[in-house]
Amino acid sequence: MLSGPSMSGPVMQEINQYLAATLRQLRSDRGWSLDRAATECGVSKAMLGQIERGESSPTVATLWKIASGFGASLSSFLEPPAAEQSVCDAAQCRCLAPAPGGRRDADGAPVSV
């Protein structure tokens, strides 16, 4: 039996919401009804509806069927696209670089880590 943090509560809720939003978006982009998606994916209409409403957590096998049916990668259901990640430019960040005697920022000033 595996031990560790429980996958219930807010973390699981967030995962289910992301899965639901991704599934809804894929279906919307293709203009597919739940019936059509069920046929294409080989997953019941009821199960797809439960996933879209965040009421069910699909198994990896079910998620694989859904991804395959939509011609999407499995990872598209598991992580936000890179566009949703934040990036800062050099003017906004203090860049750290290894230097003799410790780390220094982009201006050469010593930085404590």
N, CA, C and O atoms as a MOPAC input file, in Angstrom:
PM7 MOZYME 1SCF
protein

 N      0.84000 1    -1.17500 1     0.00000 1
 C      0.00000 1     0.00000 1     0.00000 1
 C      0.89000 1     1.24500 1     0.00000 1
 O      1.87700 1     1.30900 1     0.73300 1
 N      0.53800 1     2.22800 1    -0.82100 1
 C      1.30400 1     3.46100 1    -0.90300 1
 C      0.93800 1     4.40300 1     0.22600 1
 O     -0.21800 1     4.47000 1     0.64400 1
 N      1.92800 1     5.12900 1     0.71500 1
 C      1.63400 1     6.13200 1     1.72600 1
 C      2.08300 1     7.48400 1     1.21300 1
 O      2.85900 1     7.56100 1     0.26000 1
 N      1.61700 1     8.52700 1     1.82000 1
 C      1.96700 1     9.87100 1     1.40600 1
 C      0.76100 1    10.76200 1     1.49600 1
 O     -0.26300 1    10.37500 1     2.05800 1
 N      0.87200 1    11.96900 1     0.94100 1
 C     -0.23600 1    12.90100 1     1.03100 1
 C     -1.47600 1    12.36200 1     0.31300 1
 O     -1.38100 1    11.74000 1    -0.74500 1
 N     -2.59600 1    12.60800 1     0.89100 1
 C     -3.86000 1    12.19000 1     0.30200 1
 C     -4.17900 1    13.04100 1    -0.91700 1
 O     -3.91200 1    14.24200 1    -0.94200 1
 N     -4.74600 1    12.40500 1    -1.91400 1
 C     -5.13700 1    13.12900 1    -3.11600 1
 C     -6.61700 1    13.48800 1    -3.04600 1
 O     -7.34400 1    13.32500 1    -4.02500 1
 N     -7.05200 1    13.96500 1    -1.92100 1
 C     -8.43100 1    14.40100 1    -1.78500 1
 C     -8.43100 1    15.87900 1    -1.44000 1
 O     -7.37900 1    16.48900 1    -1.24800 1
 N     -9.59000 1    16.42400 1    -1.36500 1
 C     -9.69000 1    17.82400 1    -0.98000 1
 C     -9.36400 1    18.77700 1    -2.11800 1
 O     -9.64200 1    18.48100 1    -3.28000 1
 N     -8.77200 1    19.92700 1    -1.78800 1
 C     -8.55200 1    20.98600 1    -2.76400 1
 C     -7.67900 1    20.58500 1    -3.94900 1
 O     -7.92800 1    21.02700 1    -5.07100 1
 N     -6.66400 1    19.75900 1    -3.72200 1
 C     -5.78700 1    19.36000 1    -4.82700 1
 C     -6.56500 1    18.54700 1    -5.84900 1
 O     -6.48300 1    18.80900 1    -7.04900 1
 N     -7.31000 1    17.57300 1    -5.38300 1
 C     -8.08900 1    16.73500 1    -6.29800 1
 C     -9.17300 1    17.54900 1    -6.99400 1
 O     -9.46900 1    17.32700 1    -8.16900 1
 N     -9.75500 1    18.47800 1    -6.27400 1
 C    -10.78200 1    19.33900 1    -6.85200 1
 C    -10.19600 1    20.16900 1    -7.99500 1
 O    -10.82300 1    20.33100 1    -9.04200 1
 N     -8.99500 1    20.68800 1    -7.78100 1
 C     -8.33400 1    21.48500 1    -8.81800 1
 C     -8.02500 1    20.63400 1   -10.05100 1
 O     -8.20300 1    21.08300 1   -11.18400 1
 N     -7.56700 1    19.41800 1    -9.82500 1
 C     -7.28200 1    18.51300 1   -10.94700 1
 C     -8.56300 1    18.21100 1   -11.70600 1
 O     -8.58200 1    18.27000 1   -12.93500 1
 N     -9.63900 1    17.88700 1   -10.98600 1
 C    -10.91700 1    17.58700 1   -11.64000 1
 C    -11.43600 1    18.77900 1   -12.42700 1
 O    -11.98100 1    18.60700 1   -13.51700 1
 N    -11.27400 1    19.99300 1   -11.89100 1
 C    -11.72600 1    21.18900 1   -12.59700 1
 C    -10.92400 1    21.39400 1   -13.88500 1
 O    -11.48300 1    21.77400 1   -14.91300 1
 N     -9.61700 1    21.14100 1   -13.82400 1
 C     -8.79700 1    21.29200 1   -15.02100 1
 C     -9.16800 1    20.24700 1   -16.06900 1
 O     -9.26700 1    20.56400 1   -17.25400 1
 N     -9.37300 1    18.99400 1   -15.63400 1
 C     -9.80200 1    17.94700 1   -16.56800 1
 C    -11.14100 1    18.31600 1   -17.20500 1
 O    -11.32900 1    18.16900 1   -18.41300 1
 N    -12.06400 1    18.79500 1   -16.37600 1
 C    -13.39500 1    19.17200 1   -16.86900 1
 C    -13.30400 1    20.28500 1   -17.90600 1
 O    -13.92700 1    20.20500 1   -18.96500 1
 N    -12.53100 1    21.32000 1   -17.60200 1
 C    -12.39800 1    22.45300 1   -18.52100 1
 C    -11.73500 1    22.03300 1   -19.82600 1
 O    -12.12700 1    22.48600 1   -20.90100 1
 N    -10.73500 1    21.17100 1   -19.73300 1
 C    -10.04100 1    20.70600 1   -20.94000 1
 C    -10.98100 1    19.89300 1   -21.81300 1
 O    -11.03000 1    20.08600 1   -23.02800 1
 N    -11.72300 1    18.98900 1   -21.20000 1
 C    -12.67300 1    18.16700 1   -21.96000 1
 C    -13.74600 1    19.03900 1   -22.61300 1
 O    -14.05500 1    18.86700 1   -23.79200 1
 N    -14.31000 1    19.96800 1   -21.85000 1
 C    -15.33500 1    20.87000 1   -22.41100 1
 C    -14.77800 1    21.67300 1   -23.57900 1
 O    -15.44700 1    21.84000 1   -24.59900 1
 N    -13.54600 1    22.17200 1   -23.42900 1
 C    -12.93600 1    22.98700 1   -24.48300 1
 C    -12.70600 1    22.16500 1   -25.74700 1
 O    -13.00500 1    22.62400 1   -26.84800 1
 N    -12.17900 1    20.95900 1   -25.59600 1
 C    -11.95600 1    20.09800 1   -26.76200 1
 C    -13.27400 1    19.79200 1   -27.47200 1
 O    -13.35300 1    19.82400 1   -28.70000 1
 N    -14.29000 1    19.50000 1   -26.69200 1
 C    -15.60000 1    19.18100 1   -27.28300 1
 C    -16.19300 1    20.39700 1   -27.97400 1
 O    -16.75800 1    20.29200 1   -29.06300 1
 N    -16.06000 1    21.55100 1   -27.33100 1
 C    -16.56700 1    22.80000 1   -27.90300 1
 C    -15.83700 1    23.16400 1   -29.19300 1
 O    -16.45900 1    23.56300 1   -30.17800 1
 N    -14.51300 1    23.02200 1   -29.17700 1
 C    -13.71300 1    23.34300 1   -30.36300 1
 C    -14.12800 1    22.52000 1   -31.57400 1
 O    -14.05500 1    22.99300 1   -32.70800 1
 N    -14.55900 1    21.30200 1   -31.33500 1
 C    -14.95400 1    20.41800 1   -32.43900 1
 C    -16.45400 1    20.47400 1   -32.73100 1
 O    -16.91800 1    19.92700 1   -33.73100 1
 N    -17.19500 1    21.12900 1   -31.86400 1
 C    -18.64500 1    21.20400 1   -32.04400 1
 C    -19.31800 1    19.85500 1   -31.81000 1
 O    -20.36500 1    19.57000 1   -32.39200 1
 N    -18.71700 1    19.02600 1   -30.95800 1
 C    -19.24500 1    17.69300 1   -30.70200 1
 C    -20.23800 1    17.71000 1   -29.54600 1
 O    -20.04200 1    18.39400 1   -28.54200 1
 N    -21.29400 1    16.94900 1   -29.71300 1
 C    -22.22000 1    16.69200 1   -28.60100 1
 C    -21.58500 1    15.64200 1   -27.69600 1
 O    -20.57600 1    15.03300 1   -28.05100 1
 N    -22.17900 1    15.43700 1   -26.52900 1
 C    -21.69200 1    14.36400 1   -25.66300 1
 C    -21.83400 1    13.01400 1   -26.35400 1
 O    -20.98100 1    12.14100 1   -26.19100 1
 N    -22.90900 1    12.83400 1   -27.12800 1
 C    -23.10400 1    11.57700 1   -27.86000 1
 C    -21.96200 1    11.33400 1   -28.83400 1
 O    -21.40300 1    10.23800 1   -28.88800 1
 N    -21.62100 1    12.35900 1   -29.59900 1
 C    -20.53500 1    12.22300 1   -30.58200 1
 C    -19.20200 1    11.95900 1   -29.88400 1
 O    -18.43300 1    11.10100 1   -30.31900 1
 N    -18.92800 1    12.68800 1   -28.81000 1
 C    -17.68100 1    12.48700 1   -28.07300 1
 C    -17.61800 1    11.06700 1   -27.50800 1
 O    -16.56600 1    10.43000 1   -27.55200 1
 N    -18.72100 1    10.57400 1   -26.98700 1
 C    -18.76400 1     9.21700 1   -26.43800 1
 C    -18.44300 1     8.18900 1   -27.52100 1
 O    -17.69900 1     7.23700 1   -27.28400 1
 N    -19.00500 1     8.38600 1   -28.69900 1
 C    -18.75100 1     7.47200 1   -29.81200 1
 C    -17.29300 1     7.52100 1   -30.24200 1
 O    -16.66600 1     6.48000 1   -30.43500 1
 N    -16.75100 1     8.72100 1   -30.39300 1
 C    -15.36400 1     8.88800 1   -30.84200 1
 C    -14.35500 1     8.35800 1   -29.82800 1
 O    -13.30500 1     7.83600 1   -30.20100 1
 N    -14.68200 1     8.49600 1   -28.55100 1
 C    -13.72800 1     8.13700 1   -27.48900 1
 C    -13.90500 1     6.71900 1   -26.96200 1
 O    -12.98200 1     6.15600 1   -26.37400 1
 N    -15.07000 1     6.14600 1   -27.16600 1
 C    -15.32000 1     4.82500 1   -26.60000 1
 C    -15.54300 1     4.87700 1   -25.09900 1
 O    -15.27600 1     3.91300 1   -24.38100 1
 N    -16.04200 1     6.02900 1   -24.63100 1
 C    -16.34400 1     6.23900 1   -23.21300 1
 C    -17.81000 1     6.64100 1   -23.14100 1
 O    -18.28100 1     7.39700 1   -23.99000 1
 N    -18.53200 1     6.15300 1   -22.15300 1
 C    -19.96600 1     6.42500 1   -22.08900 1
 C    -20.26600 1     7.92500 1   -21.96700 1
 O    -19.48200 1     8.69800 1   -21.41600 1
 N    -21.40700 1     8.29200 1   -22.49200 1
 C    -21.88400 1     9.66500 1   -22.39800 1
 C    -22.02500 1    10.07800 1   -20.93300 1
 O    -21.69400 1    11.20600 1   -20.56700 1
 N    -22.51300 1     9.17000 1   -20.10600 1
 C    -22.68500 1     9.46300 1   -18.67700 1
 C    -21.33700 1     9.77000 1   -18.02300 1
 O    -21.22800 1    10.71300 1   -17.23900 1
 N    -20.31300 1     8.97700 1   -18.34300 1
 C    -18.99100 1     9.19800 1   -17.75400 1
 C    -18.41700 1    10.53100 1   -18.22000 1
 O    -17.87600 1    11.28500 1   -17.41100 1
 N    -18.52700 1    10.83000 1   -19.50700 1
 C    -18.02800 1    12.11300 1   -20.01200 1
 C    -18.73100 1    13.27800 1   -19.31900 1
 O    -18.09100 1    14.26700 1   -18.96300 1
 N    -20.03400 1    13.16400 1   -19.13000 1
 C    -20.79200 1    14.20600 1   -18.43900 1
 C    -20.32300 1    14.39200 1   -17.00300 1
 O    -20.19400 1    15.51800 1   -16.52200 1
 N    -20.07000 1    13.28100 1   -16.32500 1
 C    -19.58800 1    13.35800 1   -14.94400 1
 C    -18.21300 1    14.01300 1   -14.87400 1
 O    -17.94400 1    14.79700 1   -13.96400 1
 N    -17.34900 1    13.69900 1   -15.82500 1
 C    -16.01500 1    14.30500 1   -15.84600 1
 C    -16.13200 1    15.80200 1   -16.12200 1
 O    -15.46700 1    16.60800 1   -15.47100 1
 N    -16.97400 1    16.17400 1   -17.08300 1
 C    -17.15800 1    17.59400 1   -17.40900 1
 C    -17.72700 1    18.39000 1   -16.24500 1
 O    -17.43600 1    19.57900 1   -16.10800 1
 N    -18.52100 1    17.76100 1   -15.41900 1
 C    -19.09600 1    18.44600 1   -14.25800 1
 C    -18.18900 1    18.35900 1   -13.03400 1
 O    -18.51600 1    18.89800 1   -11.97700 1
 N    -17.05300 1    17.68300 1   -13.17400 1
 C    -16.11700 1    17.54000 1   -12.06500 1
 C    -16.60700 1    16.57000 1   -11.01000 1
 O    -16.15600 1    16.62100 1    -9.86500 1
 N    -17.51800 1    15.69200 1   -11.37600 1
 C    -18.09600 1    14.74600 1   -10.42200 1
 C    -17.36100 1    13.41600 1   -10.39600 1
 O    -17.58000 1    12.60500 1    -9.49500 1
 N    -16.49200 1    13.18200 1   -11.37000 1
 C    -15.79400 1    11.91000 1   -11.45800 1
 C    -14.34900 1    12.13900 1   -11.86800 1
 O    -14.05000 1    13.02300 1   -12.67000 1
 N    -13.46300 1    11.33400 1   -11.31100 1
 C    -12.05100 1    11.35700 1   -11.67800 1
 C    -11.79100 1    10.15400 1   -12.57800 1
 O    -11.89900 1     9.01400 1   -12.12500 1
 N    -11.45500 1    10.38400 1   -13.83400 1
 C    -11.25600 1     9.24800 1   -14.73300 1
 C     -9.97600 1     8.48600 1   -14.40300 1
 O     -9.00600 1     9.05600 1   -13.90400 1
 N     -9.99500 1     7.18900 1   -14.69300 1
 C     -8.77700 1     6.39800 1   -14.57600 1
 C     -7.84000 1     6.80600 1   -15.70600 1
 O     -8.25200 1     7.48900 1   -16.64300 1
 N     -6.59500 1     6.39100 1   -15.61800 1
 C     -5.63800 1     6.68700 1   -16.68800 1
 C     -6.12000 1     6.05000 1   -17.98800 1
 O     -5.99500 1     6.65500 1   -19.05300 1
 N     -6.66800 1     4.84100 1   -17.91600 1
 C     -7.16200 1     4.16700 1   -19.11700 1
 C     -8.29300 1     4.96300 1   -19.77200 1
 O     -8.33100 1     5.10000 1   -20.99400 1
 N     -9.20800 1     5.48400 1   -18.96200 1
 C    -10.31300 1     6.28700 1   -19.50000 1
 C     -9.79400 1     7.58300 1   -20.08000 1
 O    -10.22500 1     8.00200 1   -21.15500 1
 N     -8.87800 1     8.21800 1   -19.38300 1
 C     -8.29700 1     9.46200 1   -19.87600 1
 C     -7.56300 1     9.23600 1   -21.19900 1
 O     -7.60700 1    10.08100 1   -22.09300 1
 N     -6.89400 1     8.09500 1   -21.31500 1
 C     -6.19200 1     7.73800 1   -22.55100 1
 C     -7.19600 1     7.60000 1   -23.70000 1
 O     -6.94300 1     8.08500 1   -24.80300 1
 N     -8.32200 1     6.94800 1   -23.45100 1
 C     -9.35900 1     6.79800 1   -24.47700 1
 C     -9.88700 1     8.15900 1   -24.91200 1
 O    -10.08000 1     8.40900 1   -26.10200 1
 N    -10.11800 1     9.03200 1   -23.94500 1
 C    -10.64400 1    10.36400 1   -24.25600 1
 C     -9.62800 1    11.14700 1   -25.08800 1
 O     -9.97700 1    11.72700 1   -26.11600 1
 N     -8.38500 1    11.16200 1   -24.64400 1
 C     -7.34000 1    11.88100 1   -25.38600 1
 C     -7.21500 1    11.33400 1   -26.79900 1
 O     -7.12300 1    12.10200 1   -27.75700 1
 N     -7.21000 1    10.02000 1   -26.93700 1
 C     -7.10200 1     9.39300 1   -28.25900 1
 C     -8.28900 1     9.74500 1   -29.13900 1
 O     -8.12800 1    10.03500 1   -30.32500 1
 N     -9.47800 1     9.71800 1   -28.56100 1
 C    -10.68700 1    10.05300 1   -29.32700 1
 C    -10.66300 1    11.47000 1   -29.86500 1
 O    -11.18000 1    11.73200 1   -30.95100 1
 N    -10.07200 1    12.37800 1   -29.12300 1
 C     -9.98400 1    13.77100 1   -29.55400 1
 C     -8.70400 1    14.05100 1   -30.34200 1
 O     -8.51700 1    15.15400 1   -30.85400 1
 N     -7.83000 1    13.06000 1   -30.43600 1
 C     -6.55600 1    13.26900 1   -31.12000 1
 C     -5.66200 1    14.22300 1   -30.34900 1
 O     -4.86800 1    14.95700 1   -30.93700 1
 N     -5.79600 1    14.21100 1   -29.02200 1
 C     -5.02000 1    15.10200 1   -28.14900 1
 C     -4.00200 1    14.26300 1   -27.37200 1
 O     -4.13700 1    13.04400 1   -27.26700 1
 N     -3.00800 1    14.92100 1   -26.84400 1
 C     -2.03400 1    14.21000 1   -26.01500 1
 C     -2.60600 1    14.01000 1   -24.61800 1
 O     -3.42600 1    14.79800 1   -24.14700 1
 N     -2.16500 1    12.95600 1   -23.97600 1
 C     -2.57700 1    12.70600 1   -22.59800 1
 C     -2.12700 1    13.85700 1   -21.70400 1
 O     -2.83900 1    14.24400 1   -20.77700 1
 N     -0.95300 1    14.39900 1   -21.98300 1
 C     -0.43200 1    15.49200 1   -21.14900 1
 C     -1.27100 1    16.75800 1   -21.24700 1
 O     -1.23300 1    17.58700 1   -20.33800 1
 N     -2.02700 1    16.92800 1   -22.32600 1
 C     -2.87100 1    18.12900 1   -22.43700 1
 C     -3.95100 1    18.15600 1   -21.35500 1
 O     -4.49100 1    19.21700 1   -21.04300 1
 N     -4.27000 1    16.98500 1   -20.78100 1
 C     -5.24200 1    16.91100 1   -19.69700 1
 C     -4.59600 1    17.07800 1   -18.33100 1
 O     -5.28700 1    17.24600 1   -17.32700 1
 N     -3.26500 1    17.03200 1   -18.29600 1
 C     -2.57400 1    17.00000 1   -17.01100 1
 C     -1.82800 1    18.26900 1   -16.66000 1
 O     -1.53900 1    18.49900 1   -15.48600 1
 N     -1.51000 1    19.09500 1   -17.63200 1
 C     -0.77200 1    20.31400 1   -17.33200 1
 C     -1.23200 1    21.45800 1   -18.21400 1
 O     -1.53400 1    21.25200 1   -19.39000 1
 N     -1.28900 1    22.65300 1   -17.66500 1
 C     -1.69200 1    23.81100 1   -18.46700 1
 C     -0.69500 1    24.04800 1   -19.59400 1
 O      0.49000 1    23.74900 1   -19.44700 1
 N     -1.16500 1    24.58300 1   -20.71800 1
 C     -0.23900 1    24.90400 1   -21.79300 1
 C      0.76400 1    25.96500 1   -21.35500 1
 O      0.49700 1    26.72500 1   -20.42400 1
 N      1.89300 1    26.02100 1   -22.00600 1
 C      2.96100 1    26.95300 1   -21.64200 1
 C      2.47600 1    28.39800 1   -21.63100 1
 O      3.00600 1    29.21200 1   -20.87400 1
 N      1.49300 1    28.73500 1   -22.44100 1
 C      0.99800 1    30.11400 1   -22.51400 1
 C      0.42200 1    30.57700 1   -21.17800 1
 O      0.36600 1    31.78000 1   -20.92100 1
 N     -0.00500 1    29.65100 1   -20.32900 1
 C     -0.58100 1    30.01900 1   -19.04100 1
 C      0.47800 1    30.19700 1   -17.96000 1
 O      0.16200 1    30.63000 1   -16.85100 1
 N      1.71200 1    29.87400 1   -18.26500 1
 C      2.77500 1    30.03500 1   -17.29200 1
 C      3.28400 1    31.46700 1   -17.35300 1
 O      3.35600 1    32.06000 1   -18.43000 1
 N      3.63200 1    32.01900 1   -16.20800 1
 C      4.10100 1    33.39700 1   -16.19600 1
 C      5.59900 1    33.45800 1   -16.47000 1
 O      6.36300 1    32.57900 1   -16.07200 1
 N      5.98200 1    34.50200 1   -17.14900 1
 C      7.37600 1    34.73900 1   -17.49500 1
 C      7.68200 1    36.18700 1   -17.18800 1
 O      6.83800 1    37.05800 1   -17.40000 1
 N      8.87500 1    36.45800 1   -16.69200 1
 C      9.25000 1    37.84600 1   -16.45300 1
 C     10.43100 1    38.19300 1   -17.35200 1
 O     11.21300 1    37.32100 1   -17.73100 1
 N     10.54900 1    39.45900 1   -17.68500 1
 C     11.71000 1    39.86700 1   -18.48100 1
 C     12.83500 1    40.28200 1   -17.54400 1
 O     12.64400 1    40.37000 1   -16.33100 1
 N     14.00100 1    40.53500 1   -18.10800 1
 C     15.18700 1    40.82800 1   -17.30100 1
 C     15.00000 1    42.05500 1   -16.41400 1
 O     15.58400 1    42.12500 1   -15.33200 1
 N     14.20100 1    43.01600 1   -16.85000 1
 C     13.98500 1    44.22300 1   -16.05800 1
 C     13.16900 1    43.93000 1   -14.80200 1
 O     13.27300 1    44.65400 1   -13.81200 1
 N     12.35500 1    42.86900 1   -14.83800 1
 C     11.50500 1    42.52400 1   -13.70200 1
 C     12.16500 1    41.54400 1   -12.74000 1
 O     11.74100 1    41.43700 1   -11.59000 1
 N     13.18400 1    40.83200 1   -13.18300 1
 C     13.78000 1    39.76000 1   -12.38400 1
 C     15.17100 1    40.13200 1   -11.90000 1
 O     15.89100 1    40.90900 1   -12.52700 1
 N     15.51400 1    39.55700 1   -10.78100 1
 C     16.89900 1    39.62600 1   -10.31500 1
 C     17.52200 1    38.29200 1   -10.67000 1
 O     17.24100 1    37.27500 1   -10.03600 1
 N     18.35400 1    38.29900 1   -11.66800 1
 C     18.96700 1    37.06700 1   -12.13600 1
 C     20.15600 1    36.71300 1   -11.25100 1
 O     20.96800 1    37.57200 1   -10.90900 1
 N     20.24700 1    35.44600 1   -10.88900 1
 C     21.35600 1    34.97700 1   -10.07100 1
 C     22.30800 1    34.17600 1   -10.94300 1
 O     21.88300 1    33.36800 1   -11.76800 1
 N     23.58100 1    34.40600 1   -10.75500 1
 C     24.59200 1    33.66100 1   -11.49500 1
 C     25.67300 1    33.21600 1   -10.53500 1
 O     26.06400 1    33.97200 1    -9.64600 1
 N     26.16300 1    31.99300 1   -10.70400 1
 C     27.24100 1    31.56300 1    -9.82400 1
 C     28.46600 1    32.45100 1   -10.04700 1
 O     28.80500 1    32.78600 1   -11.18200 1
 N     29.10500 1    32.81400 1    -8.97800 1
 C     30.30100 1    33.65400 1    -9.06900 1
 C     31.24500 1    33.26600 1    -7.95500 1
 O     30.81000 1    32.76800 1    -6.91600 1
 N     32.53500 1    33.48700 1    -8.15700 1
 C     33.46300 1    33.18900 1    -7.06400 1
 C     33.05500 1    33.97700 1    -5.82200 1
 O     32.77900 1    35.17400 1    -5.90200 1
 N     33.02000 1    33.31400 1    -4.70100 1
 C     32.66100 1    33.99400 1    -3.46400 1
 C     31.16500 1    34.09900 1    -3.25200 1
 O     30.73900 1    34.83100 1    -2.35900 1
 N     30.35400 1    33.41300 1    -4.01600 1
 C     28.91500 1    33.44300 1    -3.79600 1
 C     28.14600 1    33.87500 1    -5.03600 1
 O     28.72200 1    34.03600 1    -6.11200 1
 N     26.85200 1    34.06000 1    -4.87400 1
 C     25.99600 1    34.44600 1    -5.99600 1
 C     25.92900 1    35.95500 1    -6.12600 1
 O     26.02600 1    36.68900 1    -5.14300 1
 N     25.76200 1    36.39300 1    -7.34400 1
 C     25.65100 1    37.81900 1    -7.63300 1
 C     24.47800 1    38.03600 1    -8.57900 1
 O     24.16100 1    37.17800 1    -9.40300 1
 N     23.83400 1    39.20600 1    -8.44900 1
 C     22.71700 1    39.49100 1    -9.34600 1
 C     23.24800 1    40.03000 1   -10.67100 1
 O     24.46100 1    40.10300 1   -10.87100 1
 N     22.34900 1    40.40600 1   -11.57300 1
 C     22.73700 1    40.85000 1   -12.90700 1
 C     23.61900 1    42.09300 1   -12.86800 1
 O     24.38500 1    42.33100 1   -13.80200 1
 N     23.52700 1    42.87500 1   -11.82500 1
 C     24.36700 1    44.08400 1   -11.69600 1
 C     25.68500 1    43.79900 1   -11.00400 1
 O     26.50700 1    44.70400 1   -10.85700 1
 N     25.91000 1    42.56000 1   -10.57500 1
 C     27.15800 1    42.18700 1    -9.92400 1
 C     27.14800 1    42.32200 1    -8.41700 1
 O     28.16100 1    42.05800 1    -7.76900 1
 N     26.02500 1    42.72900 1    -7.84200 1
 C     25.94400 1    42.88600 1    -6.38800 1
 C     25.79200 1    41.52000 1    -5.72500 1
 O     25.08600 1    40.65900 1    -6.24900 1
 N     26.44300 1    41.30900 1    -4.57900 1
 C     26.29500 1    40.03300 1    -3.86100 1
 C     24.84700 1    39.81000 1    -3.44400 1
 O     24.14900 1    40.74700 1    -3.05600 1
 N     24.41000 1    38.56900 1    -3.52700 1
 C     23.04400 1    38.18300 1    -3.15700 1
 C     23.12100 1    37.03300 1    -2.17600 1
 O     23.82100 1    36.05100 1    -2.42300 1
 N     22.42000 1    37.14200 1    -1.07900 1
 C     22.36100 1    36.03000 1    -0.13000 1
 C     21.19000 1    35.13800 1    -0.51600 1
 O     20.10500 1    35.62600 1    -0.83100 1
 N     21.40800 1    33.86300 1    -0.49000 1
 C     20.37200 1    32.91500 1    -0.90000 1
 C     19.80300 1    32.22800 1     0.30500 1
 O     18.91300 1    31.38800 1     0.17400 1

